[in-house]
């Protein structure tokens, strides 16, 4: 009985570490995607919004990298996930703004639930980092919903989470 319980714990730890690595590489994908979309933006305001999303992805990746290292998870860049991000950006680059926002929302919405599960499975000591990662996904979703509704300062939830916000274009 004790052996089975220990095996189950080891399995849970392995699954948890795998999920943390997926979260980290997800930020790598998001970073590559938003960078490519910022580069392809048609207006300074669109560039600012994509660049702010890029900043959020980058800041979240940095937090997760230090956290992952502390629990024995690889922190190395995943070039395949970065390639996937650039590929997704390429698919969105031909869309009009509303279509791109809706497409991005389709990617982010399930991630919110996934991050909620990750936060729930993590030990108490890990909760602050996991909550910050979840807050990042929620801010992305809030931005996308507000942007699709035409709210003038839709980017505000993202900017509020940034340690280093970007200057807004004049």
Residue pairs with C-beta under 8 A, 6 or more apart in sequence:
12 121
15 121
16 71
16 121
16 122
17 71
17 72
17 73
19 118
19 121
20 64
20 67
20 68
20 71
20 73
20 118
21 68
21 73
21 74
23 64
23 115
23 118
23 133
24 61
24 64
24 65
24 68
24 73
24 75
25 78
25 81
26 81
26 111
27 57
27 58
27 60
27 61
27 64
28 61
28 77
28 78
28 81
28 82
28 85
29 81
29 82
29 84
29 85
29 88
30 53
30 57
30 85
31 54
31 57
31 58
31 61
31 82
31 85
32 81
32 82
32 83
32 84
32 85
32 86
32 89
33 85
33 86
33 88
33 89
33 92
34 50
34 51
34 53
34 54
34 57
34 85
34 89
35 54
35 89
36 85
36 86
36 89
36 90
36 93
37 50
37 53
37 89
37 92
37 93
37 100
38 47
38 50
38 51
38 53
38 54
40 89
40 93
41 47
41 49
41 50
44 169
45 169
46 97
47 169
48 155
48 166
48 168
48 169
49 143
49 147
49 154
49 155
51 166
52 155
52 158
52 159
52 162
52 165
52 166
53 140
53 143
53 158
55 162
55 164
55 165
55 166
56 136
56 139
56 140
56 158
56 161
56 162
59 161
59 162
59 163
59 164
60 132
60 133
60 136
63 129
63 132
63 133
64 129
64 133
65 75
67 126
67 129
68 74
68 75
69 75
71 126
88 107
91 103
92 99
92 100
92 103
92 104
93 100
95 103
98 148
101 144
101 147
101 148
102 148
104 144
105 141
105 144
105 145
105 148
108 137
108 140
108 141
108 144
109 141
111 137
111 140
112 134
112 137
112 138
112 141
115 130
115 133
115 134
115 137
116 134
118 130
118 133
118 134
119 127
119 130
119 131
119 133
119 134
122 130
135 161
136 161
138 157
139 157
139 158
139 160
139 161
140 158
142 157
143 154
143 155
143 156
143 157
143 158
146 153
146 154
146 156
146 157
147 154
147 155
159 165
